[in-house]
Amino acid sequence: MKYYDCYVDGVNKLLTYSCKEIEVGSWVEVPFRGRRKVALVVEEVAKPSFTALEISSKLDIPKSDLIEIVKWMIDYYLLDSKAFSLLLPKGTVNEKKYYRIVDKSDDVSKIFKNRERLTKSTLEKKNVDIKDLMRRGVVVEESSFTVRDYLKECVSSKEKLTLTECQQSLFDEIESNKSNYFLIKAVTGSGKTAIYSELIRSALNEDRGVILLLPEIALASQIASRLSVNFDNIALIHSGLSQKQIGEEWLKVATGEKKVVIGARSAIFAPVKDLKYIVVDEEHEDVYKQETYPMYDARAVAMVRAKKHNCKLVLGSATPSVERYYHAKMKRITLLEMNKRYRGEVPKVELIDMRGTRELIHPEVRQAIEENVNRGEQTLVIINRKGYGNAVQCGSCGEVDKCDNCSVALTYFKVDNSLRCSYCDYERKFKIMCSCGSTKAPIGRGSELIEEKIKELNARVVRFDGDVNRKKGASEKIFKDFADGKYDIMVGTKLIAKGLDFSNVTLVVVIDSDSILNIPDFRASERSFQLITQASGRAGRNEKPSRVMVQTHIPDHYVMKYSGYDDFYEEEIRFREELSYPPFSRATNIIVKDKSEKRAMEISEKVYDMLNKLGVESYRPAKCLIYKINKLYRYHIFVNDSKINKKELSAIKKISKNISIDIDALNFI
């Protein structure tokens, strides 16, 4: 008999089971607290001092070859064994609960003619009290698992694309270079997708696989649609699909029936066989970092997977993250560049000085939009806030409606007259009367308000933001209708600045470009520059003259001043080096959450004292910018020290269960 540590679904530590012999990476059924559960065989271990339960059966699911990847994640991000849950989507296995009769002397055994397994509905038809049977030990609840049925299909390629000379040169370099890591810095509209397409074709010709990651579900769907012209049966995996759909796609990939996966962050765990390429498009996007448990960065996981599986990682962006570009400059990543568009020219950014005006939309911008509509050309209007107003406030006493659970003002949505919290599920109807007897009104601006103002131009307007995108299939329909010319203007948040390709868009307007710069975060300038550059990239994707108009109150800021990425990078990297910010250090955010504000503060002080004793450079504990979320008070300690190690961080985590540690932190709010 051999012994194996297994991850049991939902359990935060590995449990030891016995078996005659089974391969590591196998999916199995195991007994757990009187039930059967799905488990993953993680590693073979020595015989334990206790009597280990035996593995019940092996599931008909291809074994996972990502065990070592998750072990690395557990070690690097200080996770527990629940991280293994990333390897098997919920919809892959069907769980059927039933009740097994263990006391054959009871009358219930005679009622059902000695049947051993009974479903809940079968028992209820005879008006049997299931809870009473379980309490008396007559029946026990168990589960059986079956692998979801799926259709077997094959991936096949169609006609070959014709690459430009520059695209062909980059493709050849990626194919022939021995490096594992590549960064394509390419101006918007230069044709990165064409290179990705040929990398996919190259892999399929060798019967190998590809994972293509995109930052947003809507973008993943659009790219999958474009690539389906050249390749059949691409697997699309993202959280916008049902568990059943994800399970079916996962099985087609695991069995090798599909070799190309396109998806958002979690698709990095797709069980693609014999990987040749992992491609991460718009690699600068923060959404590749998962902020909830288990916290991980899909780009870092991709680098580890590329090394362990001996495949190549291709990162692409017009505005690479400062850290990644620095590593490319240091020759740790092979840098490839495309500085010309496939067709047309990158439009020059026009700064619209908003100082001295209280208009939401500058008259010059309004005129440009009207002229664009009259020419039959399309416009994108971007404001990085959803809703109608950022808050509602009483005009007399100044009271602002706030969330009951979080320390934030509620956002006003005119579409359904509601107030909603951006950080929890709290929501209520807006009441215009204040407790002081006066009236409240929305303040600030959001995508709904801008949509309302734009509609005054008598144009066909559609809005796309996180609120609209919650509806299933909304993004695909809106983008298709816009591409088909059913709308003149699309108003939206930064979601519409990411990689979308509309040939008739000749004007892009950024309404409130300063909002990101006002956030107290050392990456604020980088994010603001990326938004403006990416937004400008949506215009001029054909031969027509195009414009990009950016409204700002700080036109002299270096983010506004530089139109080229390299000029911005040189300024930004000097600032980072001077203050020892990443890439010159490792940013770790230690967060303490507690229902008691006093206790949260006390725990954070203990953490700070321990860091001092360890000689680790850190800032004093401070309230998080949003210091209460879901009724939990939040303090954080920013550690800007590359010398801190896993042992020290693990010791800090043991101070309290209310401590979470964000390695390579991107969010300090």
C-alpha positions in Angstrom: 0.0 0.0 0.0 1.2 3.5 -0.9 0.3 6.8 0.6 -0.5 10.1 -1.0 -1.3 13.7 0.1 -4.4 14.9 -1.6 -6.2 18.2 -2.0 -9.8 17.6 -1.1 -12.2 20.1 -2.6 -12.8 23.0 -0.2 -10.3 21.9 2.4 -7.4 24.3 3.2 -4.8 21.6 3.9 -3.6 18.4 2.3 -5.0 15.1 3.6 -3.3 11.7 3.5 -5.0 8.7 1.8 -3.8 5.3 0.9 -4.0 3.4 -2.4 -2.2 0.4 -4.0 -0.7 2.8 -6.6 -1.9 5.9 -8.5 -0.2 8.6 -10.5 0.4 12.1 -9.0 -2.0 14.5 -10.7 -4.9 12.1 -10.8 -8.4 13.2 -9.9 -10.1 10.8 -7.5 -13.0 10.3 -5.1 -12.2 10.1 -1.5 -14.2 9.6 1.8 -14.4 12.8 3.8 -16.5 13.2 6.9 -19.1 10.6 6.0 -19.3 11.7 2.3 -17.4 11.3 -0.9 -15.6 14.3 -2.3 -13.5 15.0 -5.4 -9.7 15.2 -4.7 -6.4 15.8 -6.5 -3.4 13.5 -5.8 -0.7 16.0 -5.1 2.3 13.9 -4.0 3.4 10.5 -2.7 4.4 10.5 1.0 5.8 8.2 3.7 3.5 6.0 5.7 1.7 8.2 8.3 1.5 7.3 12.0 -2.3 7.1 11.8 -4.5 4.7 9.7 -5.2 6.5 6.4 -8.5 6.1 4.6 -8.3 4.5 1.2 -9.0 6.4 -2.1 -12.4 5.3 -3.3 -12.0 5.5 -7.0 -10.2 7.2 -9.9 -12.2 9.7 -11.9 -12.1 9.5 -15.7 -10.4 12.9 -16.0 -7.0 13.4 -17.6 -4.4 13.9 -14.9 -3.1 17.5 -14.2 0.5 18.5 -15.0 0.2 21.8 -13.2 0.9 20.5 -9.6 4.3 22.1 -9.5 2.9 25.4 -10.8 0.4 25.6 -7.9 3.1 24.5 -5.4 5.2 27.4 -6.6 2.2 29.7 -6.1 1.5 28.4 -2.6 5.2 29.1 -1.7 5.5 32.5 -3.4 2.1 34.0 -2.6 1.8 32.3 0.9 -1.4 30.5 -0.1 -3.0 27.4 1.5 -4.0 24.2 -0.3 -7.2 25.7 -1.6 -5.1 27.1 -4.5 -5.3 23.6 -6.1 -9.0 24.4 -6.7 -7.9 26.6 -9.6 -7.0 23.4 -11.6 -10.6 21.9 -11.8 -13.5 24.2 -12.7 -16.7 23.4 -10.8 -18.6 22.5 -13.9 -16.3 19.7 -14.9 -17.7 17.1 -12.5 -21.4 16.4 -11.8 -22.1 15.7 -8.1 -25.2 13.7 -7.3 -26.2 13.4 -3.7 -28.0 10.3 -2.4 -28.8 8.5 0.9 -27.4 5.0 1.7 -29.3 2.8 4.1 -26.9 1.5 6.7 -29.5 0.1 9.2 -31.3 -2.6 7.3 -33.5 -3.5 10.3 -35.4 -0.2 10.1 -38.8 0.0 8.5 -37.5 2.4 5.8 -35.5 -0.5 4.4 -38.7 -2.5 3.9 -40.5 0.4 2.4 -37.9 0.7 -0.3 -37.5 -3.1 -0.8 -33.9 -3.2 0.5 -32.6 -0.6 -2.1 -29.3 0.7 -0.8 -29.1 4.1 -2.6 -32.1 6.5 -2.5 -32.3 10.0 -3.8 -33.8 12.9 -1.9 -36.9 13.1 -4.2 -37.5 9.3 -3.8 -37.6 9.6 0.0 -39.8 12.7 -0.1 -42.4 11.0 -2.2 -43.0 8.6 0.7 -43.1 11.5 3.2 -40.0 10.2 4.9 -38.3 12.6 7.4 -34.7 12.5 6.1 -33.3 14.5 9.0 -34.8 12.0 11.5 -33.3 9.1 9.6 -29.9 10.7 9.6 -30.1 11.6 13.3 -31.0 7.9 14.1 -28.2 6.6 11.9 -30.5 4.8 9.6 -29.1 6.5 6.5 -25.9 8.5 5.6 -25.6 11.1 3.0 -23.1 10.4 0.2 -22.2 11.7 -3.2 -21.3 10.2 -6.5 -19.4 12.0 -9.2 -19.6 11.6 -13.0 -17.5 13.4 -15.6 -19.6 15.8 -17.7 -20.4 14.6 -21.2 -18.8 16.6 -24.0 -18.6 16.5 -27.8 -15.3 15.5 -29.3 -14.2 18.0 -32.0 -10.9 18.7 -33.6 -9.0 21.9 -34.2 -8.2 22.7 -37.8 -6.6 25.7 -39.5 -7.8 27.6 -42.5 -6.1 30.0 -44.9 -2.8 31.6 -43.9 -2.6 35.3 -43.1 -0.2 37.5 -45.1 2.1 39.3 -42.6 3.8 42.7 -43.2 7.6 42.7 -43.4 7.8 43.9 -39.8 5.2 41.4 -38.5 7.1 38.5 -40.3 10.4 39.6 -38.9 9.0 39.5 -35.3 7.3 36.2 -35.9 10.6 34.7 -37.2 12.5 36.1 -34.2 10.1 34.5 -31.7 10.1 31.2 -33.6 13.9 31.0 -33.8 15.2 32.7 -30.7 16.1 30.4 -27.8 14.7 32.8 -25.2 11.7 31.8 -23.1 10.3 35.3 -22.7 9.4 38.0 -25.2 7.9 41.4 -24.9 6.3 43.0 -28.1 6.1 46.7 -27.6 3.8 47.7 -30.5 1.9 50.9 -31.2 -1.8 50.5 -31.2 -3.1 49.2 -34.5 0.2 47.7 -35.6 -1.2 44.2 -35.9 -0.1 42.2 -32.9 -3.2 39.9 -33.4 -1.9 38.8 -36.8 1.4 37.7 -35.1 -0.6 35.8 -32.4 -2.6 34.1 -35.2 0.6 32.9 -36.9 2.0 31.7 -33.6 -1.2 29.6 -33.2 -0.8 28.2 -36.7 2.8 27.3 -36.1 1.9 25.5 -32.9 -1.0 23.6 -34.5 1.2 22.5 -37.4 3.4 20.8 -34.8 0.3 19.4 -33.0 1.1 21.6 -30.0 -1.0 24.0 -27.9 -1.4 27.7 -27.2 -3.0 29.8 -24.4 -3.9 33.4 -25.3 -4.8 35.6 -22.3 -6.9 38.8 -22.7 -7.6 41.3 -19.9 -11.4 41.5 -20.3 -14.1 39.0 -21.1 -15.5 41.2 -23.9 -12.1 41.5 -25.5 -11.5 37.7 -25.2 -14.8 37.1 -27.0 -14.0 39.6 -29.8 -10.5 38.2 -30.4 -11.9 34.6 -30.4 -14.4 35.7 -33.0 -11.7 37.2 -35.2 -9.4 34.2 -34.9 -12.2 31.8 -35.6 -12.0 33.0 -39.2 -8.7 31.2 -39.4 -9.1 28.4 -36.8 -12.0 26.2 -36.0 -13.1 25.2 -32.5 -11.1 27.5 -30.3 -11.8 26.9 -26.6 -13.1 30.1 -24.8 -12.7 30.0 -21.0 -13.8 32.9 -18.8 -16.1 33.7 -15.8 -18.8 35.0 -18.1 -19.7 31.5 -19.1 -21.8 29.1 -17.1 -20.1 26.4 -15.0 -21.4 23.8 -17.4 -19.9 25.6 -20.4 -16.6 26.1 -18.7 -16.6 22.4 -17.7 -17.3 21.2 -21.2 -14.5 23.4 -22.7 -12.1 22.4 -20.0 -12.6 18.7 -20.8 -12.1 19.3 -24.5 -8.8 20.9 -23.7 -7.7 18.3 -21.1 -8.3 15.5 -23.5 -6.4 17.2 -26.3 -9.5 17.7 -28.5 -8.9 21.5 -28.4 -5.4 22.8 -28.4 -6.1 26.6 -28.4 -7.5 28.4 -25.4 -8.5 32.0 -25.3 -9.7 33.6 -22.1 -9.2 35.9 -19.2 -6.9 35.5 -16.2 -8.0 32.1 -15.0 -7.3 30.5 -18.4 -3.7 30.4 -17.5 -4.6 27.1 -15.6 -6.2 25.5 -18.7 -4.8 22.0 -19.1 -3.4 22.5 -22.6 -1.3 19.6 -23.7 2.2 20.2 -25.1 2.2 24.0 -24.9 4.3 25.8 -27.4 3.2 29.4 -26.7 1.5 31.4 -23.9 0.5 34.8 -25.1 -0.5 37.6 -22.8 -2.1 40.5 -24.7 -2.3 44.0 -23.1 0.1 42.7 -20.5 0.1 46.1 -18.6 -3.5 45.6 -17.4 -3.8 45.2 -13.6 -6.7 42.8 -14.0 -4.2 40.0 -14.5 -3.6 40.2 -10.8 -6.4 38.5 -8.8 -7.2 40.6 -5.7 -9.3 38.1 -3.9 -8.2 34.7 -2.5 -6.3 33.0 -3.9 -4.3 36.1 -4.8 -1.9 35.6 -7.8 -0.7 37.4 -10.9 -1.4 35.5 -14.1 1.6 37.0 -15.8 4.0 35.7 -13.1 2.3 32.3 -13.3 2.7 32.4 -17.1 6.4 33.0 -16.7 6.8 30.0 -14.3 4.7 27.8 -16.5 6.7 28.8 -19.6 9.9 27.8 -17.8 8.6 24.5 -16.3 6.9 23.4 -19.5 9.7 24.6 -21.8 7.4 26.8 -23.9 7.6 30.4 -24.9 5.8 33.4 -23.3 4.9 36.3 -25.5 3.8 39.5 -23.7 2.3 42.3 -25.9 1.3 45.9 -25.2 1.6 49.4 -26.7 2.2 50.6 -23.1 4.1 47.9 -21.3 4.1 47.9 -17.5 7.2 49.9 -16.3 8.5 46.8 -14.5 8.3 44.5 -17.5 9.8 47.1 -19.8 12.7 47.6 -17.3 13.4 43.9 -17.3 13.4 43.9 -21.1 15.8 46.8 -21.1 18.0 44.8 -18.8 17.9 41.9 -21.3 16.0 39.6 -19.0 13.2 39.5 -21.5 13.7 39.7 -25.3 12.4 43.1 -26.5 10.7 43.2 -29.9 9.2 46.5 -31.3 6.6 47.5 -34.0 6.5 51.3 -34.3 4.2 51.6 -37.3 0.5 50.9 -37.7 -0.7 48.3 -40.1 -2.6 51.1 -41.9 -3.1 54.7 -41.1 -1.3 56.8 -38.5 -1.5 57.0 -34.8 -3.5 60.3 -34.2 -1.8 63.0 -32.1 -3.3 63.7 -28.7 -4.9 67.2 -28.4 -5.0 68.4 -24.8 -8.1 70.4 -24.0 -7.5 72.7 -21.0 -10.5 72.7 -18.7 -9.2 75.3 -16.3 -11.6 78.2 -16.1 -14.6 76.2 -17.3 -17.3 74.3 -15.5 -18.7 72.6 -18.5 -18.7 68.8 -18.4 -17.9 68.7 -22.2 -15.7 71.5 -23.5 -17.4 73.5 -26.4 -14.5 72.6 -28.7 -15.1 68.9 -27.9 -18.8 69.2 -28.4 -18.3 70.8 -31.8 -15.8 68.0 -32.8 -18.4 65.3 -31.9 -21.2 67.0 -33.8 -19.0 67.3 -36.9 -18.0 63.7 -36.6 -21.7 62.6 -36.5 -22.5 64.8 -39.5 -19.7 63.0 -41.5 -21.2 59.6 -40.6 -18.1 58.7 -38.6 -18.1 57.2 -35.1 -16.9 58.5 -31.7 -15.8 56.9 -28.4 -16.3 59.0 -25.3 -14.5 57.6 -22.2 -15.0 58.6 -18.6 -13.5 56.3 -16.0 -16.6 56.3 -13.7 -19.9 54.5 -14.0 -23.3 55.7 -12.7 -24.8 59.1 -13.0 -23.1 60.8 -10.0 -20.2 59.8 -7.7 -22.5 60.6 -4.7 -25.6 62.4 -3.6 -25.4 65.3 -1.2 -27.8 67.6 0.6 -27.6 71.2 -0.6 -28.2 72.6 2.9 -26.6 70.4 5.5 -24.0 68.8 3.2 -24.8 65.3 4.3 -23.6 62.6 1.8 -25.4 59.2 1.6 -22.9 56.5 2.5 -22.8 52.7 2.4 -23.9 51.0 5.7 -21.1 48.4 5.3 -18.2 50.5 3.8 -16.6 53.9 4.3 -17.6 55.1 0.9 -20.3 57.3 -0.6 -23.0 55.5 -2.6 -22.9 56.0 -6.4 -26.2 57.3 -7.9 -27.6 55.4 -10.9 -30.4 57.3 -12.6 -31.4 54.4 -14.8 -33.2 52.8 -11.8 -33.0 55.6 -9.3 -30.7 53.6 -7.0 -27.8 54.2 -4.8 -25.1 51.4 -4.9 -21.9 50.6 -3.2 -18.9 49.9 -5.4 -17.3 47.6 -2.8 -20.1 45.4 -1.6 -23.6 44.4 -2.6 -25.4 47.2 -0.6 -28.1 49.0 -2.6 -31.1 51.1 -1.9 -33.5 53.4 -3.6 -32.6 57.1 -3.8 -34.8 59.4 -1.7 -34.6 63.0 -2.6 -35.6 64.4 0.8 -32.8 64.8 3.4 -33.4 64.3 7.2 -32.9 68.1 7.6 -35.9 68.8 5.4 -34.0 70.0 2.4 -33.3 68.1 -0.9 -30.4 66.0 -2.1 -28.8 66.0 -5.6 -26.2 64.0 -7.4 -22.6 65.4 -7.4 -19.7 64.4 -9.6 -20.0 62.7 -13.0 -20.3 59.3 -14.4 -21.0 57.5 -17.7 -24.8 57.8 -17.3 -24.5 61.6 -17.0 -22.2 61.9 -19.9 -24.5 59.7 -22.0 -27.4 62.0 -21.1 -25.4 65.1 -22.2 -24.2 63.5 -25.4 -27.8 62.6 -26.3 -28.5 66.3 -26.5 -26.6 66.2 -29.8 -29.5 64.2 -31.4 -27.1 61.3 -32.1 -27.5 57.6 -31.7 -25.8 56.9 -28.4 -25.0 53.6 -26.6 -23.4 53.2 -23.2 -21.0 50.4 -22.1 -19.7 50.2 -18.6 -19.5 47.6 -15.8 -23.2 48.1 -15.0 -24.3 47.2 -18.6 -21.7 44.5 -18.8 -23.3 42.5 -15.9 -26.0 41.4 -18.3 -25.1 38.2 -20.1 -24.3 38.7 -23.8 -24.5 42.5 -23.5 -20.9 43.2 -24.6 -21.1 41.0 -27.7 -24.4 42.6 -28.8 -23.3 46.2 -28.1 -20.0 45.8 -29.8 -21.5 44.1 -32.9 -24.2 46.8 -33.2 -21.6 49.5 -32.9 -19.4 47.9 -35.5 -22.4 47.5 -37.8 -23.0 51.3 -37.6 -26.2 51.2 -35.6 -24.8 53.9 -33.2 -22.8 57.1 -33.8 -21.3 57.4 -30.3 -20.3 54.9 -27.6 -20.0 56.3 -24.1 -18.1 54.1 -21.6 -15.6 53.5 -18.9 -12.0 52.4 -19.5 -13.5 49.0 -20.6 -13.9 50.5 -24.1 -10.2 51.7 -24.2 -8.9 48.1 -24.2 -7.9 46.6 -27.5 -11.2 47.0 -29.3 -11.1 47.5 -33.0 -13.8 49.6 -34.8 -12.8 50.7 -38.3 -15.1 53.8 -38.5 -14.0 55.4 -35.2 -12.3 58.7 -36.1 -12.7 60.6 -32.8 -11.9 59.5 -29.2 -12.6 61.8 -26.3 -11.3 61.3 -22.8 -13.6 63.3 -20.4 -11.8 63.2 -17.1 -8.2 62.2 -17.6 -7.0 63.6 -14.3 -9.1 61.2 -12.0 -6.5 58.5 -11.9 -3.7 60.9 -11.2 -5.5 62.0 -8.0 -5.2 58.5 -6.4 -2.4 58.3 -3.8 -0.6 55.4 -5.6 3.0 55.4 -7.0 1.6 53.8 -10.2 -1.0 56.5 -10.8 1.0 58.3 -13.5 1.6 55.0 -15.3 -2.1 54.0 -15.3 -3.1 57.5 -16.5 -0.6 57.4 -19.3 -1.7 53.9 -20.3 -5.4 54.9 -20.4 -4.8 57.9 -22.6 -2.5 56.0 -25.0 -4.8 53.0 -25.2 -7.8 55.2 -25.7 -6.1 57.1 -28.5 -5.3 53.8 -30.1 -9.0 53.2 -30.8 -9.1 56.0 -33.3 -7.7 56.1 -36.9 -7.7 52.4 -37.6 -8.3 53.1 -41.3 -7.1 55.7 -43.7 -9.4 58.5 -42.5 -7.9 61.4 -40.6 -8.6 61.0 -36.8 -8.5 63.0 -33.6 -8.0 62.2 -29.9 -9.1 64.9 -27.5 -8.2 64.7 -23.8 -9.9 67.0 -21.3 -7.5 68.0 -18.4 -7.0 70.5 -15.6 -3.2 69.8 -15.5 -1.9 70.0 -19.1 1.6 70.6 -17.8 1.9 67.2 -16.0 4.5 64.9 -17.7 1.8 62.3 -18.3 0.0 64.8 -20.5 3.2 66.2 -22.0 4.7 63.0 -23.4 3.1 61.4 -26.4 5.7 58.6 -26.8 6.0 55.7 -24.4 9.8 55.9 -24.2 9.8 59.6 -23.1 7.3 58.8 -20.5 9.2 55.7 -19.3 12.5 57.6 -18.9 10.7 60.2 -16.6 8.8 57.5 -14.7 11.8 55.2 -14.1 13.9 58.0 -12.7 11.1 58.7 -10.2 10.9 54.9 -9.3 14.6 54.6 -8.8 14.9 57.7 -6.6 12.3 56.3 -4.2 13.2 52.6 -4.6 9.8 51.6 -5.9 9.4 48.6 -8.2 11.2 47.4 -10.3 13.9 48.5 -7.8 12.2 46.8 -4.9 9.4 44.3 -4.1 6.1 45.9 -3.1 4.3 43.9 -0.4 1.1 45.1 1.1 0.2 43.7 4.5 -3.6 44.2 5.2 -5.3 43.7 8.6 -9.1 43.4 8.7 -11.3 43.2 11.7 -14.8 44.0 12.8 -13.3 46.0 15.7 -11.4 49.2 14.5 -9.4 49.1 17.8 -8.3 45.5 17.3 -7.4 46.1 13.6 -5.1 48.9 14.7 -3.5 46.9 17.5 -2.8 43.9 15.2 -1.2 46.3 12.6 1.0 47.8 15.3 2.2 44.3 16.3 3.0 43.6 12.6 4.9 46.8 12.4 6.9 46.1 15.5 7.8 42.6 14.2 9.0 44.1 10.9 11.2 46.6 12.8 12.7 43.7 14.8 13.4 41.9 11.6 15.1 45.0 10.1 12.6 45.2 7.3 12.0 48.6 5.8 8.3 49.5 6.0 5.9 52.4 6.4 3.9 52.8 9.7 0.4 51.3 9.8 -2.2 53.5 8.2 -5.9 53.3 7.5 -6.5 52.0 4.0 -7.9 54.6 1.6 -11.2 52.7 1.8 -10.8 51.9 5.5 -14.0 49.8 5.9 -15.3 47.3 3.5 -18.1 44.8 4.3 -18.1 45.9 7.9 -14.4 45.1 8.3 -12.0 47.9 9.3 -8.8 47.9 7.3 -5.3 48.9 8.1 -2.2 48.3 5.9 1.5 48.3 6.1 3.4 49.0 2.9 6.7 47.0 2.7 9.1 48.3 0.1 11.9 45.9 0.8 13.1 43.2 -1.5 15.1 41.5 1.3 11.9 40.3 3.2 11.6 36.6 2.8 9.0 33.9 2.9 9.9 32.8 6.5 9.5 36.3 7.8 6.2 36.8 6.0 4.9 33.5 7.2 5.7 34.5 10.8 3.8 37.7 10.4 0.8 35.9 9.0 0.7 33.8 12.1 0.1 36.8 14.3 -3.6 36.8 13.4 -6.0 35.1 11.1 -7.2 38.6 10.1 -3.9 39.3 8.2 -3.6 38.9 4.5 -0.4 39.5 2.6 -0.4 40.8 -1.0 2.8 39.9 -2.7 3.9 42.2 -5.6 0.9 44.4 -4.7 -0.8 46.5 -7.3 -3.7 47.9 -5.3 -3.1 50.0 -2.2 -6.7 51.3 -1.8 
